[in-house]
Amino acid sequence: MNEIIVYAKIGGKKQFLGTFDSIDEIQPELDRLLEFNNKISWTPFVYFLMNGEEYKLYLEDEK
């Protein structure tokens, strides 16, 4: 099974946020993680890597 790597692009660097087994796991865990670490402002800068391709992750809170 391929893991999904999630990170935020902040200040020209990638800040690792976690690995997940499925897309469905990302939203609730990432919401909790960003809130716990007081990094909600990172929401617009979150990306994920799946099967070697980078994608922008749009979270429910994002407009």
C-alpha positions as CSV (number, residue, x, y, z in Angstrom):
1,M,0.0,0.0,0.0
2,N,1.3,3.5,-0.9
3,E,1.4,6.0,1.9
4,I,0.2,9.6,1.4
5,I,2.7,12.1,2.7
6,V,1.3,15.4,3.8
7,Y,3.3,18.6,4.3
8,A,3.0,22.4,4.3
9,K,5.2,24.6,2.1
10,I,6.3,27.4,4.5
11,G,9.1,29.8,3.9
12,G,10.4,27.9,0.9
13,K,10.7,24.7,2.9
14,K,8.5,21.6,3.3
15,Q,7.2,21.1,6.9
16,F,6.3,17.4,7.3
17,L,2.8,16.9,8.8
18,G,2.3,13.2,8.6
19,T,1.7,10.1,6.6
20,F,-1.7,8.5,5.9
21,D,-2.9,5.3,4.4
22,S,-6.0,6.9,2.7
23,I,-7.3,10.3,1.7
24,D,-10.3,9.9,4.1
25,E,-7.9,9.9,7.1
26,I,-6.3,13.2,6.3
27,Q,-8.9,15.8,7.0
28,P,-9.8,15.0,10.7
29,E,-6.3,14.2,11.7
30,L,-4.8,17.3,10.0
31,D,-7.4,19.6,11.5
32,R,-6.5,18.2,15.0
33,L,-2.8,18.5,14.3
34,L,-2.8,22.0,13.0
35,E,-5.1,23.2,15.8
36,F,-3.1,21.5,18.5
37,N,0.2,23.0,17.3
38,N,-1.5,26.5,16.7
39,K,-0.7,26.3,13.0
40,I,-4.2,26.9,11.5
41,S,-2.6,29.6,9.4
42,W,-0.8,26.8,7.4
43,T,-4.1,25.5,6.0
44,P,-3.7,27.3,2.6
45,F,-0.2,25.9,2.2
46,V,-0.9,22.1,2.7
47,Y,0.0,19.7,0.0
48,F,0.2,15.9,-0.3
49,L,2.3,13.5,-2.3
50,M,0.7,10.4,-3.6
51,N,2.2,8.0,-6.1
52,G,5.0,10.4,-6.8
53,E,2.7,13.3,-7.7
54,E,2.2,16.5,-5.7
55,Y,-1.3,17.8,-5.1
56,K,-2.7,20.8,-3.3
57,L,-4.9,19.8,-0.4
58,Y,-8.0,21.9,0.0
59,L,-9.4,21.6,3.5
60,E,-13.0,22.3,4.5
61,D,-12.1,25.4,6.4
62,E,-10.4,26.9,3.3
63,K,-12.3,29.4,1.2
